[in-house]
Amino acid sequence: MAFLRVAERRSFRAAAPELGISPPALSQIIQKLEARVGAPLLSRTTRRVGLTEAGRRFLTLARPAVDSLMSAFDQAQTLGAQIKGLLRINVPRPMVPFLADGFVRDFCDEYPEVELEIFAEDRLVDIVEEEFDAGIRLRELIDTDMIAVRLSPPFDYLVVGSPKYLSRHGRPKRPEDLREHRCIRSRRSSRAAIYRWEFLQNKREYAVSVSGPLIVNDPALNVSSAALGLGLAYTAAPIAMPFIERGELETVLKEFCPSSPGVFLYYPSRAQALPKLRAFIEFARKRFAQGHLGAPATAAPTCR
């Protein structure tokens, strides 16, 4: 930058104030640059400054590179001061219905210069390594070094079955009884182990392996299959609640089922949060305060 400014002004005295330094300090900078290059770049007299052949070639190649660098500075500063740019959010698939139900539309309408990317997957990812601005997951899945912002109230997990299934096969009294029942199983990914249903008794956590005719990785299919009488299902209460209210599902083993602190948005550091992310966080907080974040925001047990 010092060389370009002197080359443009053909004067150390004219260039120095623009760079915020003294002419002697500017002269030292140019001397160090010439020593590094290994050739004189400027020809100096007491009255004028000119370019050597090496200086002309250096100027021709350096000017576009410096222009690109300054453009990068300007764009980065713009992102640091304005609500704009690409915002990448990693979410569990059960979150998608809520986001599709007005949330994304309203956010994009309010912040038209933000390019919002919603990447839905149940696989737990390192949002820093995979270059996401933030993620949404169950609180118990979020690393302690992350900043977490609540998006949903706490909720219970439930074991549910259709009235037809329960009348035919009976109601389990204890989690161990599930080994005698048809259960709808789940796994997080194609290579993950089958999820073992988690329970709580006398403050002691334990898991039970179940069996049954169906394995799924989708929370909606898990619950709807139970409503059709295919077997018992383990799910988050808000996901099952519409079926329960319609009388399509009933709960069992409720006294043994654990609870979750809820769903949270998380990101690496407040200091690293650009305006676009801060705007998204505040927007999501308002939706939560207004009670707009309901059942679809909760995650399936396969994410635990």
N, C-alpha and C positions, 0 to 999 in steps of 0.2 A: 504494500500500500504506500509506503514512504517513497519507494522508487517511482511508482506510477505518478504520484502527486508531483514530485520534482520534475519528472519528464514532461508532464502536462504543462506545468507553470514555467519551466526552464529557469527556475530560481529557488534557492534554498530559503531565502527570506520570505518569499510569497507562499511557499508550501508549508513552512513550519507552523504558522498560526492556525492554518486549516487542520493540521494534525494535532494541535494542542501541545506542541513541544517547541523548544528553542532551536534556532538554526544550528548551533554547535552539536546539539543532541541529534538532530536530523542528519548532520554530516557523519557522525559516528555510526549511525544505523546503516547508511549507504556504504560506508567503508567496510563494515562487517559483511554486508550482502556481497560486495565485490570480492572480498576475501573468500567467501564461501563458493561463489561462482568460479573464481579463479581467473577473472579477467575484468578490466575496468569497464564500467557501464556508462559512466558520465565523463565528459571532458569539461574541466573547470578552468575558468580564468577569473580574474578579480571582477569582471564586469558581466560575464555571462556563463551559462551552463548549456552544454550540448550533449548529444548522444554519440557514443562510439558505435562502431559496427556491431559489436557484441551487445551493446545497449539497445540498438534498434531491433535486433532479432529477439532479444529478451522481452522487449516491450510488446512486440507483435504477438508473441505466444502467451505472455503473462496477462495481458489485458482481458481477453475473453475468460480466462480462468478466474481472475479476480472478480469480474462482473458476475459470473455464476456463483461464486462464493458470497458476494454481497446480496445477491438475490436469495440465496439460501438463508442468510441472516434475516433478511426482511420477511420472508415467509414464516420462518420460525417465530419471529417476534410478533407477527400478526396472529399466529395460533395461540401465542401466550397472552394476547390481549383481547382477542375477540372470540365469540362463540361460533366457531366454524371448523371445518375439517372432517376427516374420517374418524368416527367413533365406533370401535369394535367391542361388542358385548357378547360374552360367552354365557349361554343359558341352558338349563336342563329342558328337555323336550316338553315336560308337563307345563312349563311356563308359556309355551307358544300360544295356546288359546287365549290367555289373558292379554298378551302383547298384541295379538291380532284383533282384539276386541276394543279398538279405539285408542289404546295407549300409544302405539307407534304412530298412528295417523295424527293424533293430537300433538305429540312431541315434534314430529316433522313439520307440522303447520306452524308451531310456535318458534321453531329454530330452523328456518329454511336453508341456512348455510351449513348445517351439519349433515354430513352423509352418514347415516346410521346403518351399521351392519350388525344384524342379529344372527349369531351362529349357534344353532341348537344342537346339543349332543349331551348324552348322559355320562360320557367318559369324563373323568376328572382330569383337568389339564392344568399345567403351569401357565397361568395367564401372562406372566412376564416373559417366559421363554417363547410362547407362541404369539406374542405381540398383541394381546388383547388389552384394552384400556381397563376393563372391569369384568367381573363375573357375577353370576347369581347362583347361589347354592344354599343348601341347608347349613345352618350355623355350625353344626358339629363337623362339617366337612371342610371348613375354612381354616387355613393355617392361622396360628395366633399372631403372626407378624403382619397380618393384613388389617386394613381398616375395614370394618363391617358396619353397614347401615341396614337397619331393620326394614323389611318390606311386607312382612305378614305377621300376624299374632302367632303365639305358640299354638300347636295343635297336637292331637292324639293320633296314634296309629290304631287301626281297628282290624279285627278279623270279621269278615262278613260272609253271609251266605243267603241264598234266596229262601223264602218261606217253603217252597216246594222241596228244595234240597234238605232243609233242616227237618221237615216233617217225615221225610223218607229215611234219612240217615241218623237223625238225632242231633242233639247239641253237645259239643264237647264241653266237659266241665273244667278240664285242666289242659294246658298246652300239650302235655304228653299224649293226650287223647287224639291229637291231630294225626298221629301215625296210623290211626284206623280210618281216616277220612280221605276223600279225594280233595286235593288242594291244587290250586292254580299257582304254579311256580314262576319265578322270574330270574333274569340275569341282566347285568348291566350292559354287557357286550358279548359278542359271539365267543370270545375266549375267556370270559369271566366265569367263575364258579356259580352254581345255582345258589341263589340267596337263601340263607337260613333265617327263618322267622325269629325275630327278637322279642323277648318278653322280660318282665320285671316282677320279682316276687321277694318281699321283705328286703327291698333295696338292692337285691342281687340280680344282675343282668345275666341272662343265658339265652342260648339260641337252640331252635329245634329244627331238624331236617324234616321236610315233608315230601310227600310223593303225590302224583296225580297225573291226569291225562294230557295236561297242557303246560307248555313253557312259553312265556311271553317276555318282551322287553318294553312293552308299551302300557302305561298306567291305565289308559282308557279301556284298552282291550282286556286288561286284567279284571277291572271292575265289571264291565259289561258281560264278560264271560260268567262271572259269579252270578250276576242277575239272571242269566239264562239257565241257571241251575247246574252248570258244569262242575262246580265244586266251590270250596271256600277260598277266599282271597284275603291277602294281607295288604292293606293300603292306608294311605293318609286319610284321616277323617273328612277333610273338606272335599276330597275327590269322591268319596262314597256318599256324602250327605244328600245330594239330589236324589239318588236311588233310594236311600233310606226314607226320605220324606215322601216319596211316591209309593212306599210300601214294597218296593222291588227287592230290597235287601234288609237283613236284620243283623244285629251285632251279636257276637259271642266272645267270651273270654275277655270282656272289657276290663275287668279288674287286674288283668295280667299285662295289658298292653302299655308300652312306654309312650312318652310324648317327645316332641321335638321343640327346640326353642323357636323354630320358625325359619322362614326364608329371608336371606340377607343378600344385599348387593355388597361386593367387596372389591378392593383395589389396593395397590401396594403402599401408597403414602399420600398424605394430604399435600405435602410439598410438591409431589409430582403430578397432581391433578390439574390438568389444563381446564380452561373455562368450559369447553364442550362437555367434559365429564362432570364438572361441578353443576352445570345446568341440568344434566340428566339425573344426577343424584337428587337435586332439589325438586325436580319434576316428579320423580318417583316417590319422594317423601310426601309431597302434597297429595298424590293419589292414595297413599296409605292412610294419611290423616283423614281423608274424605271417605275412607272405607271402600275405595274402588279396587283394592287388591284382595281378591277373594280366593275361591277354591282353585282356579287354574294356576295360581302362583305357587302352590305347594308342590313338593316333589314326591315322587313315588319312592317306596322303600328300596327299590333297586338302586337308588342313588346313595344309599347310606353306606 
